[in-house]
Amino acid sequence: MGLNDLKNLDLNTLIGCKLTAQEAFVFLADLQTMLSDALPQDLSQLWRTISKYVLRPDYPFELHQLLFKTTYLGWNTEANGPAPVWIPTQQGAVSTNAGRFMNTLELKAPSAWNSQQYRPSGDPRADWPLLYRLSIDHPEMFWPLVLEEFRFKFHTPPKKILENCTDDPDAVQWLPGARFNIAECALTGHDPDRPAILWAAEDSPTTVHTITRGELAQQAQHFANSLHAWDLKPGDAVGLDMPMVPQAVAAYLGIILAGCVVVSIADSFAPKEIESRLRIANAKAIITHDVVLRGGKVLPLYARVVEAGAPRAVVLPAGGGGGHQAQNKIRGELRSGDISWDTFLSFAPVPNTLHPYISAADSNSTISNILFSSGTTGEPKAIPWTHVTPLRCATDAFFHQDVRVEDVVCWPSSMGWMMGAWLVMSCLLNGAAMALFTGSPVDRQFGQFVSSARVAVLGLVPSIVRSWKASGCMRGIDFSCIRCFSSTGEASAAEEYLWLSSLAGYCPVIEYCGGTEIGGGFLSGSMVQPQSPATFSTPTIGTRPVVLVPIESSEIRNGGGGGGSGAREIPIEPATGTTSALGELALIMPQLGVSQSLLNADHRRVYYEGMPRSMLRRHGDEVEKLSNGYCKAHGRVDDTMNLGGIKVSSVELERAVVEGVGEVAEAAAVAVPPADGGPDKLVLFLVLKSSEGDVSPRLTRACQHAISSRLNPLFKVGAVRVILALPRNASNKVMRRVLRDELALDSESDKEKISKRNSNPGLDKMVLRNQKTELWGGAEAAAIDVQFPSSPFASIRQALERHCATSGVTFDQLHTLEKVSLAACCPPLDKLDPNFGQTVGPQCKLLSLSTNNIDRLAGTSLTGLDKLEILSVGRNCLKRLDGLEAVSNTLQELWASYNALEKLAGVERCSHLRVLYASNNKIKDWAEVERLAGLEQLEDLLLSGNPLCGGDEAGYRAGVLRRLPQLNKLDGRLVSEEERVLAAAGSK
């Protein structure tokens, strides 16, 4: 069918793919000539011929899409799995690592490999399932041959490969009795004169510098010796917070050579995140940069390390090149006890040989690296890697990404993430070179570097690919050097990965799914199997993933697998059957590389408790098993998510928003996959502290800033929704799945919505503030007409009685409440009784009177509110703020926007005031701003929408900051240092 459809293509169809008439005429003639030859009827082979001999990277992508879809119109997905973009040849498969390894089995393990159980055909494409099965069935025979490929150096060889395979997965021992240093193994075994690192700077991407394996080994040992000279001992934890530059690699390997433990910290982290990781790991020192130079910007790093209260630091000046010695001066002053990179290296002479520290304990229990992965409780899980763990990285790279001796591999990351360590260990153990670029991977310069360094394997995250496709920044760059792409970190979109493959003349994209606690991956692809975009074609070598599906689930079709209690295990195996299933992925132990302890959590409870059987490990991903051994990932089933390729918990995001955005009382963060596939979008559901709170696109920006400054600027807010209450279960836990279901309803018909709501009572408990315009995403904005629930009362007594009823207390218990809300009464309140404060009581810390008709706060109405910290009186008719004396000693936040205030008299008496919202009033005189100068703790001021602001925003902001230099935030925007300097200069 595909062949006939291709023959029927006409000029108009091709012109519709953005070809000119002349280009369409020439292309159609070439296509028809190719189709007139004898072609195989197999659609995948037909596509291989078209992609290799007809399509070119410079053709419009619409043309690539048209031919791909037309070719596969008759493809049987249920029988064959998804349509492949790349198909291996037999000659190509034989030349892969996997093909060569199968030949090694013929020579070194013929009795097992040629047994009745396997019976290989000699074609690696057909024999891949047999190789996978052998890695599971015969670990004692399989893994020694893998270690030979790595030219592994033992100081004491292992007694055997695997020991203690009982019912306790955390008692399993890999390579028991072995003693070795994984950094030494990585740096030896291959030609010391071959490149270990190729690197280029952002401002000169085509000038590629080389560091040989011998030079890197010398630099790493020099670093290790300097650590010992600085009085750091084997077992001490040393933080590493640097971008991915050559010195970071030398430091990483040097720390391990010294017998110390690397504490991996991402260079994008906020001080709070740096502090928690250093504290959990009990770090004795930290290695860092003064700043990060990226995208033409100078971003502080050492300053964040200092703010985190880090232990003594070694500081490398940025931009000093890739040599071992620094060439620039450090920007700024160092703390007492901190030293420069060059001073640190001067503590020890340059060595001539490697002499690594070898622990007396087995290497499988000796920690080499502490990495972090987000947990569902908010604190990052501290995951120890032993000296054995990197073997999983190198094995995956050998069999799946096909990293070969003398290859060049590039994977934008940093030593703060697992993929930084993966890149270093995978390249060095496999005899390949790593390619490091100091700039941004989303700019054209990165593509120029990849081409100039002749990268063979290029790893990416889907967010980078999406950025490339949207900007067109890689157009015209020669990617012919690339043998395969690889992708990890988040779900990818099929269309974007078809585009990515076309950039390099249709090479495969090897998907890679795993985790820090896995030491690598459990689902991937291979260079001996057909590869389809955004899908996995195989489990990784030596792993046994299964899909857990309830026994009664209708998701299981055409048969099934064995089972644990209440769940059926559907095994995921390469190129097997048409059984399909959707469910939570689990891993059957034992498995090389998986964690067996956590520094700050109960490992058994996190990964094994509640699973159907003892050797079944939880991972938290939802996976769909397709036909013919293919799989798709559908995100997380727990309360974590992947944003920009980084795993983060909902709790961490929610805490950042609540702590960083004053208007927000509660938050729930969920990840939602786009309808067309690709990386998840972060959606925040917010409960505001009062109805007076900001309901505009500015709220989205404030949430983005809170997350960027407290967690990571790479986490992007996709959309914000304001609701009146979060849906909770009987134990008061937030039901985030209900929120995800609510988002899924947005694109469905009203009939479908009614049906789903009837089956999901949790949705009824979540009341949206505005059913039509409560969603803001990115730069989108809508005219907001906020409607709030009304209350059928007018008097203060009635209002308070109603509040008591909704709070679950009697009126006599009102004085025990810390939060009292009389917002949006109907009919509205127009005044406060003189004894109002005495009635509410001394325990109240938050009082909301917003969205009423109150015109004054005079007299003794607030007397008795002895602990009041937050007062919300927005959206009333106030002309002045008299009566604040009664709460002036405790009030920290005053929300008074949308009134008729001309003056701020009375506010100056509130000596502890930190936050003042007074937007959209009638304030026009600078004297009212000057009135606030004595409020030393005032840090957040909102005045937008007042006559004072005028049309000159820069001049207005400078005027406010000149008078109130203590502010950190003005009109929802953080005050920059540049603004402070300009404002101060203007006052002289």
Steps between C-alpha positions, in 0.01 A plus 500: 500500500779743588671452164186579302423804715851633442461456123180705513661808654465807277658843462230685695547271802875560494459876459276484807806372687675837446691401188510745211346384172847438357616310812181293498545411134860384550418310821202322346712392204767359735239324710326342201835381363578333830153346521522362149793276602438164659430576868427271788133491593581510872398853604787546744754417229318731262527781755869421557566546128307828488660643813850403386491583128217750441450725801761756608530691829452834321157405363204651690397280791145493365634298206668253734174460692299447184726225369525326837124492549430406139752217502352343811130535413466121486715426805351250748578659836326232706716226353827684439507776759542868407638592158880528508693806385833315490565141394839328550674307225669168571841647418440791734373274779810277479726803553324611820626420848209260542588325173865469596405374847285225349802397297702494825242265646556267205871491587501514882169347606395272214338237721253746648446723196451213255292289735154373419361779719627780273602373154617834352458568129820701459305817413520743797164651403325167557722394790456809724218335705731204559781724622259675736379165634858377549580808714217398733551125505881476526644796696811302605591446137371829355646770725868392496492538121352850538777595745755381246354749252567778754856370562413510868774519762445311828736526796320198642275307260146405605426156645208475259260731318191475718441395860217497756216477248245438773166667566673820615598712196707734717719207613603406144871547430645565156871421458538383863856521628616726217718798583553774241469875450252581224681824410823307444314246286357782291836669447701188413464220250496712183765691307609797718572705189141475375263792571303486824335843473423726207375841603421844363395833643171668421664790315712271278296180443704378204834525682513157659761428768620155599602344832645151470425210730851521641466873570162450666640221717783728612259786577270271698784354706638850563158602629483190721842574649396859571191379684718291730737793548196714595436251780207321338493128575357195320128483567459878532222649287595781261238709321539558127296796373639591158386522140622225268852624429819291477607597852170362635581163345850503648359595841234227483754231420754643746255490791431132429870418450565651844246265657267790574134526403365738236187692604333593172333844492359666188640842414145632446385435857385771738686539834234305691543198273880520526477517879273197533728280289815602681330449835355157416837377371695661788740654248839615629584724203363613164650561155331776299525784247489870578233553231341315210544654154215395274303661222695824537393525865706496819310292756620488862596159639753550780266760653223238516741251655593755768134582564439128549747502789728253321818365661840616377515541125740473208398759241584485130467823298266454205628543148847383580519241226510126527853464628566377848630836616261797520575798279259766625460682828214416733214749484441639849649425839528158660387411850759436763618142456397473135775471240547531127542203267867575437577540870335165567708323233819654637461282810635195312751444218391386155508117509643265240290191578160400632485376857133477595364435845364146527260440787550198721128435466341345192455754223132407476444660842742793467324824403653703218225754426188636670234615254152629567159422365181673604283317748128542547549658844693801373849418630721357226589134534874456553602204282846350552682362199765243583804426284289230331214730390675661199525155341129536426566833322780355289305182418199697378724721287675195353191303402237771442658830395774289335783715638815362338873539556616837363142633463416855604193526725319822595216525754426847642478464877704581809669308778197583715288252310526129436562553129816697580647203684355267233680690225838494677494133597336371181747676274814414693415136569407448134812674368305796355546876538244734654416829329440798732360838392497789745199675343130434472383188313203688351713743297648455155852505640434164663417344164815649351702343782335159448587512132857622557571241772362225271266369766380145430248465784298805604277483807221750556185567699173563313483862615821574308363335187176697527699823530714414196194423289318816604795734442653337192842569651654177366402559138787430262737345755674183386400219736622220274752399768221385733443125506216516752314740723387399847231653718415488869354705782140542389243374253570583136263583213503279191479791256792684659715189498419429137629853436810437713581180313468682168768753606769235466366326191288260706709345769325333795388669821572260786248572776637442850290473817634426846600698803770609741410215734534255209850617404384509138197380308250215488331583166684610187563422135789340316690537175400150387122563516267725301441825692173690511481858631403547865494125574727242663586181314655294780577471871862578573743211523482321835171656618154346536225763489134404526172687471274455803133483406209407730390147421149611409622793285362530150830655400645150449424370156596180323634316803720590792772400738554360845395691804547630844221560747235716335716581196611321190860539384525553125869454408660747263730311265643588158311400185244281674129456428200727472409519871438863590455651845498833680609529861770575751847379415687285750839329489580141595814479710792441501628767263851639468526866598181554701520677835492293817485782753401865543676743730183675618211260447394140553612327181272200544196715565566721197559223245360170629230547761155417365626326187346163403817306586832558671728516194279745311625858508281807460613777267200728451473526121185415306583300189298366209617173351434488126527222245827342394686603814459878467402728790393857569551697820207700638662689787490444875237322706626651826525867599818573310544626146767565239539864394764583244656160558527551877304300754326713762228432754166678513568584864820689417322709237203569725720606789694739278180667378339531845820639652580726207164646398333695777150469360501120497365305796519152347633352179485171314736422212419245231664403173286464191619348171408701187239345274759460222760343730827642623626638832249545782360844577497626860158623613455665840168498685498783752283594795550869573508641849207725423272604219698822486806311383644559156308315227692579184787384281729669752422213733649259247815710483523512880470121521765461232736727689440314827579166340801634308655671801429228755541186289617522143450747211465203264157420651248690286143571610266402219176628651337619823150434629342671799252289697318547830612171657727208422334158472606282792432144609383380839853522641531859371749417227476706182350292218725611213358235269163676529668821386658321205160357410352850513755620247425202278135604497578838343524359148197271524136554414249607765337157489831327565575746780172428676561128474852524642399739779228260607762226529750721682345669804832663583444745216190640668707593805724726294330833425655716232497873555407566144382217279593680179823688552684349792789366289807705413793352319831664412441840344128444444264734678123530527261766622412364840154539646540328833187379674500395862247308703256722683360457850138581595575727794573863571576541869836430661338249734345305212824506306698367794243230574516381140880496513489291819266252336727454198804473730342228714494696828228657712469875536639470852813343351553780247774652711713184448527540121820625339334574164173690460355586160198725445583563136233568236195514727165542329354744575841651572628619834510877522655549843671326788350495851705678769553165681575304181861427596403388848241261351742346253753452775873516567599182311415632154808541279331542161185708453335547160235769452551544127234546233245681717384862536700606807593871491711536816694315770459768764446472872563186701384248239842329481575514872549154644668350194821463696670253262377624163770463233305524172208735435317490166267793428526517121204574275317722748427874512776610735621857464748484783662243728421634844467252783815298437649605835344200673697254283808710425731287716419169330378572146737365233287512185229746396300437182305812405483508121191613307377764745481881483811577706671831432729481802678227694486674837504250785706241316826651620415393856510130406867451581508129404329538164667294227236502226273782385260455208337831408452478124213660310429778747525881460848557640670778305752670732858386564448605861295182550799288390734700721264430789613135479874572525510414870368148443834322505349153445288597200615282210200456268299801375219501244396843371418438133180657373537821704532849342847516655629233265443706183624384162874492570544163669879524527481847650225396739691193620816705547302757700358235732835327549673829573257555783468137610837332438403213734256350246570161344189491284306784337173442316558127487847523350824437684723805534822446305838621616518715189178678602636560847820652365316726256252609767779578745692692235192706422475615859849657498 
